[in-house]
Structures are given as structure tokens and as C-alpha cells.
Amino acid sequence: MPIKWYGNGDSEDPIYKHFSRIVNFVIHCMVFTAVVSGTWLFKEIKHDLVFFNNFAIAWAVILSSHLLFVFIKKPKDYKKQST
């Protein structure tokens, strides 16, 4: 189910900030998937890219740390504010 935010967003609202971090993480995942899969296809079709495995692993570690950041920054009283 998509995240819906009614009205204008308040950049000081912790729930709004949390949803913003989630959306940024999802965009990061989409860019990661597109770049890594495109690079892998380019590597398989024509060229031998020796750096590809290290590149993909390093970016996956960065993506994992981004997910951890989203979890750590989740508001403490998230359940009370969302009802």
C-alpha cells in the first residue's frame, strides 16, 4: 500500500521526516538495482569488468547502512502518532 500524505508536509514533523527517509531509501534501492543490473548485463555481453564485484558489494554495504539509518531514526512514538 503506498504511503499517502494529506496536506502540505511539515519538515519539522517527525513522521513526515521518517516517511521522507523511507522514500529516499526506496529511490536509493531503485538506482542501485538499475545500475548494478545494467553494469552486469554490459559485463556479460561484451566486456570483462574486473571491478564489478567489488563495486556491487561496496554499494550493497552502503545500501545496508542506509537501511540501518532509516531504522535507527524511526520516531520512538510512531504508533501513537499514526492513529
Backbone as ProteinMPNN parsed JSONL, in Angstrom:
{"seq_chain_A": "MPIKWYGNGDSEDPIYKHFSRIVNFVIHCMVFTAVVSGTWLFKEIKHDLVFFNNFAIAWAVILSSHLLFVFIKKPKDYKKQST", "coords_chain_A": {"N_chain_A": [[0.846, -1.164, 0.0], [0.632, 2.174, -0.886], [2.432, 4.986, 0.499], [0.674, 7.636, 1.845], [0.308, 11.08, 2.081], [-1.504, 13.572, 3.384], [-2.324, 16.89, 2.66], [-0.117, 19.733, 3.163], [3.33, 19.124, 3.61], [5.098, 19.131, 6.679], [8.214, 20.01, 7.477], [9.292, 19.781, 9.985], [7.908, 17.86, 11.335], [8.164, 14.722, 12.882], [7.124, 12.285, 11.865], [6.655, 12.875, 9.188], [9.311, 13.353, 8.403], [10.32, 10.769, 8.764], [8.855, 9.289, 6.839], [9.872, 10.574, 4.608], [12.554, 9.758, 4.716], [12.178, 7.037, 4.24], [11.161, 7.054, 1.618], [13.392, 8.143, 0.295], [15.194, 6.036, 0.74], [13.99, 3.99, -0.759], [14.201, 5.064, -3.336], [16.985, 5.041, -3.517], [17.378, 2.26, -3.501], [16.169, 1.591, -5.952], [17.828, 2.918, -7.8], [20.252, 1.611, -7.263], [19.575, -1.033, -8.043], [19.032, -0.674, -10.797], [21.496, 0.331, -11.794], [23.404, -1.635, -11.038], [22.349, -3.971, -12.238], [22.328, -3.178, -14.929], [25.071, -2.726, -15.348], [26.028, -5.296, -14.873], [24.806, -6.662, -17.028], [26.06, -5.369, -19.194], [28.664, -6.214, -18.671], [28.43, -9.002, -19.003], [27.706, -9.229, -21.691], [29.705, -8.048, -23.348], [32.19, -6.925, -22.251], [34.904, -7.472, -19.985], [34.702, -6.667, -16.771], [36.656, -6.068, -14.203], [36.354, -4.831, -11.796], [33.741, -5.048, -11.047], [32.524, -6.838, -9.108], [33.565, -5.935, -6.622], [32.609, -3.313, -6.698], [29.785, -3.716, -6.687], [29.452, -5.032, -4.23], [30.449, -3.116, -2.422], [28.615, -1.02, -2.823], [26.294, -2.323, -2.015], [26.807, -2.63, 0.705], [26.786, 0.055, 1.485], [24.125, 0.605, 0.883], [22.866, -1.086, 2.725], [23.697, 0.122, 5.102], [22.321, 2.505, 4.835], [19.692, 1.586, 5.105], [19.823, 0.727, 7.766], [20.225, 3.208, 8.995], [17.715, 4.374, 8.469], [16.09, 2.742, 10.064], [17.165, 3.281, 12.62], [16.625, 6.014, 12.951], [13.893, 6.077, 13.193], [10.915, 7.423, 14.523], [10.284, 7.406, 18.063], [7.712, 7.317, 19.237], [6.059, 6.348, 17.212], [3.794, 4.678, 16.715], [1.782, 5.789, 18.344], [1.397, 8.317, 17.183], [0.502, 7.76, 14.645], [-2.117, 6.951, 14.754]], "CA_chain_A": [[0.0, 0.0, 0.0], [1.504, 3.35, -0.973], [2.414, 5.97, 1.576], [-0.097, 8.811, 1.471], [0.434, 12.205, 2.998], [-2.534, 14.528, 3.024], [-1.993, 18.258, 3.017], [1.263, 20.157, 2.981], [4.264, 18.489, 4.526], [5.804, 19.967, 7.643], [9.551, 19.425, 7.582], [9.638, 19.603, 11.401], [7.138, 16.733, 11.851], [8.995, 13.519, 12.842], [6.531, 11.266, 10.995], [6.943, 13.323, 7.825], [10.738, 13.091, 8.168], [10.507, 9.313, 8.646], [8.373, 8.898, 5.517], [10.828, 11.106, 3.641], [13.714, 8.86, 4.718], [11.768, 5.78, 3.594], [11.097, 7.31, 0.18], [14.778, 8.271, -0.17], [15.786, 4.707, 0.716], [13.417, 3.258, -1.891], [14.847, 5.602, -4.536], [18.346, 4.512, -3.487], [17.28, 0.852, -3.925], [15.877, 1.531, -7.388], [19.035, 3.305, -8.538], [21.185, 0.509, -7.087], [19.156, -2.156, -8.875], [19.195, -0.325, -12.204], [22.917, 0.467, -12.153], [24.103, -2.919, -10.902], [21.885, -4.908, -13.266], [22.82, -2.704, -16.218], [26.514, -2.981, -15.419], [26.197, -6.738, -15.0], [24.457, -7.02, -18.401], [27.16, -4.868, -20.024], [29.808, -7.092, -18.414], [28.168, -10.32, -19.574], [27.589, -9.183, -23.148], [30.857, -7.647, -24.143], [33.452, -6.547, -21.627], [35.243, -8.04, -18.687], [34.898, -5.606, -15.796], [37.234, -6.716, -13.029], [35.957, -4.102, -10.587], [32.29, -5.134, -10.851], [32.15, -7.482, -7.842], [33.874, -5.013, -5.525], [31.678, -2.195, -6.834], [28.453, -4.142, -6.25], [29.495, -5.319, -2.79], [30.599, -1.844, -1.696], [27.357, -0.288, -2.876], [25.336, -3.059, -1.186], [27.111, -2.28, 2.098], [26.276, 1.41, 1.669], [22.664, 0.498, 0.895], [22.501, -1.677, 4.018], [23.864, 1.139, 6.145], [21.217, 3.442, 4.658], [18.53, 0.951, 5.731], [20.042, 0.791, 9.207], [19.975, 4.6, 9.368], [16.264, 4.581, 8.469], [15.56, 2.071, 11.256], [17.624, 3.971, 13.83], [15.994, 7.33, 13.039], [12.442, 5.953, 13.303], [10.433, 8.092, 15.748], [10.0, 6.489, 19.171], [6.276, 7.207, 19.453], [5.49, 6.222, 15.866], [2.469, 4.06, 16.762], [0.823, 6.72, 18.945], [1.133, 9.439, 16.298], [-0.101, 7.344, 13.385], [-3.541, 6.577, 14.912]], "C_chain_A": [[0.901, 1.24, 0.0], [1.364, 4.263, 0.244], [1.652, 7.189, 1.074], [0.086, 9.878, 2.534], [-0.538, 13.272, 2.535], [-2.136, 15.922, 3.504], [-0.54, 18.575, 2.711], [2.148, 19.483, 4.02], [4.953, 19.499, 5.426], [7.166, 19.338, 7.876], [10.015, 19.249, 9.024], [8.905, 18.41, 12.028], [7.976, 15.457, 11.767], [8.439, 12.414, 11.951], [6.79, 11.615, 9.532], [8.414, 13.06, 7.469], [10.999, 11.603, 7.968], [10.028, 8.822, 7.28], [9.314, 9.399, 4.425], [12.077, 10.228, 3.566], [13.388, 7.532, 4.047], [11.736, 5.951, 2.079], [12.507, 7.449, -0.402], [15.463, 6.917, -0.236], [15.262, 3.903, -0.473], [14.016, 3.751, -3.206], [16.285, 5.094, -4.636], [18.35, 3.05, -3.955], [17.034, 0.74, -5.423], [17.102, 1.896, -8.226], [20.084, 2.193, -8.448], [20.841, -0.648, -8.019], [19.381, -1.862, -10.357], [20.668, -0.288, -12.615], [23.638, -0.88, -12.093], [23.639, -3.905, -11.972], [22.339, -4.481, -14.657], [24.304, -2.949, -16.397], [26.791, -4.466, -15.58], [25.888, -7.199, -16.424], [25.553, -6.579, -19.366], [28.383, -5.77, -19.895], [29.615, -8.449, -19.09], [28.147, -10.308, -21.092], [28.943, -8.992, -23.812], [32.179, -7.57, -23.388], [33.651, -7.264, -20.304], [35.57, -6.886, -17.735], [35.39, -6.23, -14.494], [36.784, -6.066, -11.731], [34.489, -4.334, -10.216], [31.904, -5.741, -9.499], [32.414, -6.567, -6.649], [32.932, -3.81, -5.522], [30.299, -2.555, -6.286], [28.421, -4.413, -4.749], [29.602, -4.03, -1.982], [29.29, -1.064, -1.686], [26.283, -0.991, -2.047], [25.559, -2.775, 0.302], [26.591, -0.872, 2.406], [24.749, 1.401, 1.73], [22.169, -0.097, 2.215], [22.645, -0.675, 5.151], [22.784, 2.219, 6.041], [19.942, 2.877, 5.293], [18.645, 0.986, 7.253], [19.79, 2.209, 9.73], [18.479, 4.897, 9.437], [15.647, 3.94, 9.708], [15.936, 2.809, 12.541], [16.888, 5.293, 14.016], [14.47, 7.268, 13.122], [11.981, 6.62, 14.597], [10.026, 7.079, 16.811], [8.503, 6.262, 19.35], [5.521, 7.13, 18.13], [4.063, 5.676, 15.905], [1.413, 5.015, 17.335], [0.449, 7.825, 17.969], [0.399, 9.026, 15.025], [-1.571, 6.984, 13.527], [-4.409, 7.792, 15.006]], "O_chain_A": [[1.829, 1.333, 0.803], [0.331, 4.301, 0.912], [1.949, 7.714, 0.0], [0.023, 9.603, 3.732], [-0.414, 13.809, 1.434], [-1.667, 16.091, 4.63], [0.168, 17.788, 2.084], [1.748, 19.301, 5.17], [5.34, 20.582, 4.988], [7.253, 18.238, 8.422], [11.047, 18.62, 9.256], [9.245, 17.994, 13.136], [8.46, 15.126, 10.684], [9.211, 11.677, 11.339], [7.109, 10.737, 8.731], [8.72, 12.601, 6.369], [11.796, 11.214, 7.115], [10.712, 8.03, 6.632], [9.526, 8.713, 3.425], [12.598, 9.981, 2.478], [14.234, 6.963, 3.357], [12.226, 5.095, 1.342], [12.783, 6.925, -1.481], [16.234, 6.662, -1.161], [16.035, 3.2, -1.125], [14.308, 2.95, -4.093], [16.748, 4.755, -5.725], [19.227, 2.648, -4.72], [17.625, -0.11, -6.09], [17.379, 1.256, -9.24], [20.73, 1.87, -9.444], [21.715, -1.18, -8.704], [19.873, -2.72, -11.089], [21.038, -0.816, -13.663], [24.396, -1.222, -13.0], [24.465, -4.608, -12.554], [22.697, -5.326, -15.477], [24.747, -3.336, -17.478], [27.683, -4.857, -16.333], [26.611, -8.027, -16.977], [25.932, -7.336, -20.259], [29.057, -6.057, -20.883], [30.552, -8.981, -19.685], [28.536, -11.293, -21.718], [29.28, -9.716, -24.749], [33.186, -8.103, -23.854], [32.698, -7.611, -19.606], [36.593, -6.217, -17.884], [34.613, -6.851, -13.769], [36.833, -6.696, -10.674], [34.041, -3.863, -9.172], [31.035, -5.201, -8.814], [31.568, -6.444, -5.763], [32.51, -3.349, -4.462], [29.713, -1.795, -5.515], [27.454, -4.055, -4.076], [28.919, -3.871, -0.97], [28.9, -0.512, -0.657], [25.445, -0.325, -1.438], [24.599, -2.69, 1.068], [26.02, -0.64, 3.471], [24.153, 2.112, 2.539], [21.158, 0.35, 2.756], [21.812, -0.628, 6.056], [22.379, 2.786, 7.056], [19.198, 3.608, 5.946], [17.661, 1.248, 7.945], [19.204, 2.38, 10.799], [18.021, 5.587, 10.348], [14.77, 4.533, 10.337], [15.111, 2.944, 13.445], [16.561, 5.653, 15.147], [13.818, 8.311, 13.122], [12.582, 6.41, 15.651], [9.486, 6.019, 16.493], [8.072, 5.134, 19.589], [4.481, 7.763, 17.954], [3.201, 6.178, 15.184], [0.277, 5.041, 16.86], [-0.711, 8.235, 17.93], [-0.256, 9.855, 14.394], [-2.229, 6.731, 12.518], [-5.626, 7.671, 15.141]]}, "name": "protein", "num_of_chains": 1, "seq": "MPIKWYGNGDSEDPIYKHFSRIVNFVIHCMVFTAVVSGTWLFKEIKHDLVFFNNFAIAWAVILSSHLLFVFIKKPKDYKKQST"}
